[in-house]
Amino acid sequence: MIPFLSLQNTNKPYHDDLKRIFTETLEKGWFILGQELVTFENRFASYCETNFCLGVANGLDALTIILKACKYPPQSEIIVPANTYIATILAVINAGLKPVLVEPSQETYLIAPNQIELAITTNTRAIMLTHLYGKCCEMTAIQAIAEKYQLHIFEDAAQAHGATYLGVKAGNLGDAAGFSFYPSKNLGALGDGGAITCNSESLAQAYRQLRNYGSSQKYVFDEVGLNSRLDEIQAAFLSLKLEYLDVENQYRQKIARSYLEQIQNPSIILPPSNTIDEDAWHLFVIRTDNRDKLRSYLAENGIGTDIHYPIPPHKQKALSEFNHLSFPITEKIHQEVLSIPLNPTLQELEVEYIIEKINYFNG
């Protein structure tokens, strides 16, 4: 059986170091807002080529804090992709703002720049885009739109650790970015975790305060904040794993190249292949009209898969106010996508076997 993803396998190379780090942190006796966090923040900021990084509890909090810090008028409009994980939209709602959903490109699955411009009104304040599956959005066009209408750009980079756009790292392509370190991410913790990256000192200070109850100094609270802090143990784990992120991403790119070059089945639509070495390949997502049949066939042949995501956000019960909306491209994508195994523990023979079985599939 080839699992879609085994976290035991992905963390196995680090077991000894992770145990050592846990023991060292335990013996220090400092678990929140300590030196391990500062070390990781500095390293991740350097990695993303930004001036600042602020560790927070998870990716959703990262996006929420970014928006709260802006102090936009209530119900200001934030443009978001309709084709995304629900967290992108929840962050806007949690910040007391109004999400405006727009369609993606059917080729890239990413927010379509021409659709962004059509959605802009006098109440629009920002674009919150998602680098979905580890591929960066079309930033040149989006940056031009943002400049034209004087809008902020915020990146949901939860799936894009190490991805680049024209040589610039995800996390440094807008005014601020939110990352998730959920265990299955390219840079995954052993629990929840997240971070915000930015280049503005004033924004960094605002984020730092908001993550810690709105406190400017101990027992002094200047605003209503969150309890959202990346703990010392997870920060230390992430510092270790960050050292290997580029090597693991390069292996992901190698697997992706094999899939793109060797999967040759007319019933299968492959992801774009024009930016293999820029994408982080958090997921390798194919499309087919017969997704359920393909998924069952692969399972019968010992290949695990997943669906990212089966129900689009605007059709979720939690977002009932959007249920009446129609986004045909988004809905088509959600009906057809299937994620096949792609991770640093996948062996060459397993990749060849997956390709062989997909090519034999009769859709």
ABEGO torsion letter per residue (X at the ends): XBBABBAAAAAAAAAAAAAAAAAAAAAAGBABGBAAAAAAAAAAAAAAGBABBBBBABAAAAAAAAAAAAGBBBGBBBBBBABBBAAAAAAAAAAGBBBBBBBBBAAAGBBBAAAAAAABBAABABBBBBBBGGBBBBAAAAAAAAAAAGBBBBBBAAAABGBBBGGBBBGAABABBBBBABAABABBBAEBBBBBBBABAAAAAAAAAAABGGBABBGBBABBBBBBBBBAAAAAAAAAAAAAAAAAAAAAAAAAAAAAAABBBAABBBBBAAAAAABAGABBBBBBABAAAAAAAAAAAGBBBBBOBABBAAABAAAAAAAABBBAAAAAAAAABBBBBBBAABBAAAAAAAAAAAAABBX
